[in-house]
Amino acid sequence: MSGQVFVMDRREISGAHRVLLGGRVVDVQAVEHGPDGSVAWVRDLDSGRVTREELPDQVDAIV
């Protein structure tokens, strides 16, 4: 993993981000922002598996 890690608000995350989520590095494929939270489709870099995950209020983004 290379790059710097920045803490971002969940509403700033888009399909162009790589983030740390639950101890895993994932690529965000798509994200839906709502008034009560954000849900993202993410691809795990280790397994390649795509899952739907709730984003926390603050997300560690790798840039």
C-alpha positions, 0 to 999 in steps of 0.5 A, spaced: 500 500 500 502 506 498 500 513 498 498 518 504 492 516 509 487 522 510 481 522 514 475 524 510 467 525 512 463 519 509 459 524 504 466 526 501 467 519 499 466 517 491 467 511 487 474 514 485 477 513 492 481 507 496 479 507 503 481 503 509 474 499 512 474 494 517 482 493 517 481 492 509 484 496 503 478 497 499 476 500 492 470 504 492 466 502 486 459 506 488 456 510 493 449 512 495 449 518 500 443 519 504 441 523 510 442 517 515 448 514 512 452 512 506 452 505 503 458 503 498 459 497 494 467 496 495 472 491 492 477 488 497 484 488 494 486 482 497 480 477 495 477 481 489 470 480 493 465 486 492 460 487 498 456 492 500 458 496 506 456 502 511 461 507 511 462 510 518 462 518 519 469 518 518 473 514 513 481 513 512 482 515 505 488 513 501 491 518 496 
